[in-house]
């Protein structure tokens, strides 16, 4: 995730407040994510991070990163990259 993309996600979360929730999800272990961000001198975003994930990756398989899935309040998928 590049700095511009991260900034856009953070700004989007602030703009929409409680009407949306943005989560960063990975199947990588938390320690590995922290090492990566430290190595590339990148601050972990102030968005909710979910690590060691298996279920979300199974529900929304993907081959590109970042991958977005938008789900509304009625739990309907609205958008997938």
C-alpha positions in Angstrom: 0.0 0.0 0.0 1.6 3.3 -1.1 1.4 6.5 1.0 -1.2 8.1 -1.3 -3.5 5.2 -1.2 -3.2 5.0 2.6 -3.9 8.7 2.9 -7.0 8.3 0.7 -8.4 5.5 2.8 -7.8 7.5 6.1 -9.5 10.6 4.6 -12.4 8.5 3.4 -12.9 7.0 6.8 -12.8 10.4 8.5 -15.2 11.9 5.9 -17.8 9.2 6.3 -17.3 8.7 10.1 -19.5 5.9 11.5 -21.4 5.4 8.2 -18.6 3.2 6.9 -15.8 1.2 8.4 -12.6 0.5 6.6 -10.6 -2.5 7.6 -7.2 -3.6 6.3 -7.2 -7.4 6.1 -4.3 -9.8 5.5 -3.6 -13.5 6.1 -0.1 -12.5 7.2 0.8 -12.7 10.9 0.8 -9.4 12.9 4.5 -9.6 13.6 5.3 -10.1 9.9 3.1 -7.0 9.0 4.9 -4.9 11.7 8.3 -6.0 10.4 7.3 -5.1 6.8 6.1 -1.7 7.8 9.2 -1.1 9.8 11.5 -2.3 7.0 9.9 0.0 4.4 9.7 2.9 7.0 6.0 3.1 6.7 3.7 3.8 9.6 0.9 1.3 10.2 -2.3 3.1 9.1 -4.7 4.3 11.8 -7.4 2.0 10.4 -8.5 -1.2 11.9 -6.1 -4.0 11.0 -7.1 -7.6 10.8 -4.2 -10.1 10.6 -4.0 -13.9 10.5 -7.2 -13.9 8.5 -8.5 -17.0 6.9 -12.3 -16.5 6.6 -12.3 -13.1 4.7 -9.7 -14.3 2.2 -11.9 -17.4 1.6 -15.0 -15.4 1.1 -13.4 -12.8 -1.2 -10.5 -14.5 -3.0 -8.2 -12.2 -4.8 -4.8 -12.0 -6.5 -4.1 -8.3 -6.3 -3.2 -6.1 -3.4 -4.8 -3.9 -2.3 -8.2 -5.5 -2.8 -11.4 -3.7 -1.8 -14.8 -5.1 -0.9 -17.5 -2.7 0.0 -20.4 -4.0 2.2 -23.4 -1.9 3.2 -25.3 -1.8 6.5 -27.6 -4.5 5.2 -24.6 -6.7 4.7 -24.9 -6.7 0.9 -21.7 -6.5 -1.2 -21.8 -3.3 -3.1 -18.4 -3.2 -4.8 -15.4 -5.4 -5.3 -12.1 -4.4 -7.0 
